[in-house]
Amino acid sequence: MVGVILSIAVVYFVCNATGELLMEKGDSQTAAKGQFVWKLYAVCGMIVLVCSLMALIPGVVILAAVVLIPTAIASLVAGIWYLIFLYRASEYLLI
């Protein structure tokens, strides 16, 4: 659980710092994508944390697994968008 929280914090700080740099250079569109990415990443992370806690309750394990499957897919998508954001930001900031 601590790993999920730290992962969310890393994505938050990287996206915000990169977004600020992009805003200063005039690329508000990519900066906005960074804001969306960290928010999606945070929502997925919080759902994973809640499902992990729910899995500890004997009668709710199946419900936690059912919710966790689409969340894992959304987390994968968020991770891919995060990489795309970092790639586009690095291209723009190197100009």
Long-range contacts (C-beta under 8 A, 24 or more apart in sequence): 1-49, 1-52, 4-45, 4-48, 4-49, 4-52, 5-45, 5-49, 7-41, 7-45, 8-38, 8-41, 8-42, 8-45, 8-46, 11-37, 11-38, 11-41, 11-42, 11-82, 12-38, 12-41, 12-42, 14-86, 15-82, 15-85, 18-85, 18-86, 18-89, 18-93, 21-89, 21-93, 22-89, 22-92, 22-93, 25-92, 25-93, 27-89, 27-92, 30-85, 30-88, 30-89, 30-92, 33-81, 33-85, 33-88, 34-85, 34-89, 36-81, 37-78, 37-81, 37-82, 37-85, 38-82, 40-74, 40-77, 40-78, 40-81, 41-75, 41-78, 41-79, 41-82, 44-71, 44-74, 44-75, 44-78, 45-75, 47-71, 48-72, 48-75
